[in-house]
Amino acid sequence: MEIPLGRMSPEQFEQTIADHRDLHYEQVGKNWKCKKCDVDILQTTGYVSIHSKMFSACTGGGEVQPISLPYCPNCEGVPKNTSSCVHV
């Protein structure tokens, strides 16, 4: 999964990741598997800049949150884009 891009709220950002997970992965015990190829889902670290929605541009105080970004190594490959922003 590529990290979600675009001007969105933290809730929209989290929902986008959850929707992708529910559509493409299934939980088997403590692990997640790809619904298409049955391979274990891996994770990389993504970085989300926290911006102020008071401004039209991507402007914030410099806070960056690391997040877990899941992906299927067979169907999706390692995400190329691992940074995005949310507007609060």
Protein Blocks (a to p, Z undefined) as FASTA:
>chain_A
ZZdedjddfklmmmmmmmmmmmmpccehjbccdfklopacdddddddddddfkbmbdcde
hiacdddddddfklnopafblcdcddZZ
